[in-house]
Amino acid sequence: MRNYRQWLVFSKVILTLLGLTGLYGPAQAAVNIDRTRIIFASDDIAQSLSLSNDNT
């Protein structure tokens, strides 16, 4: 009887976790830039590039 109770609790937890993961879909995003070339100075060790979304 004890084993049955443990299995019942375990299966409820698993079913709850599976149900919660089904509520959240995967996040998807894309970045499209409108320039084809970016030129950096060769003397610099590091460069940074800022992208912004002007679509509202």
C-alpha positions in Angstrom: 0.0 0.0 0.0 2.9 2.4 0.8 4.4 1.8 -2.6 1.1 2.7 -4.3 0.9 6.0 -2.4 4.5 7.0 -3.4 3.7 6.2 -7.0 0.5 8.2 -6.9 2.3 11.3 -5.5 5.2 10.9 -8.0 2.8 10.6 -11.0 0.8 13.6 -9.9 4.0 15.7 -9.7 5.2 14.5 -13.1 1.8 15.2 -14.7 1.8 18.7 -13.2 5.3 19.5 -14.5 4.4 18.2 -18.0 1.2 20.2 -18.0 3.1 23.4 -17.0 5.7 23.0 -19.6 3.0 22.6 -22.2 1.7 26.1 -21.3 4.9 27.9 -22.3 6.0 27.8 -25.9 9.5 28.3 -27.0 10.7 31.9 -27.4 11.6 32.9 -31.0 13.3 36.0 -32.2 15.1 37.3 -35.3 17.4 40.1 -36.0 17.5 41.6 -39.5 20.0 44.4 -40.2 19.6 46.7 -43.2 23.3 47.1 -44.0 25.5 44.5 -45.7 28.9 45.7 -44.6 30.3 46.8 -41.3 33.9 48.1 -41.3 35.9 48.1 -38.1 39.3 49.6 -37.4 42.1 46.9 -37.3 44.0 48.7 -34.5 41.2 48.2 -31.9 41.2 45.0 -29.9 37.4 44.9 -29.4 34.4 46.4 -31.1 30.7 46.6 -30.2 27.7 46.9 -32.3 24.3 48.2 -31.2 21.1 47.1 -32.8 17.8 48.8 -32.2 14.3 48.0 -33.2 12.5 51.1 -34.6 9.3 49.2 -35.3 6.7 49.9 -32.7 
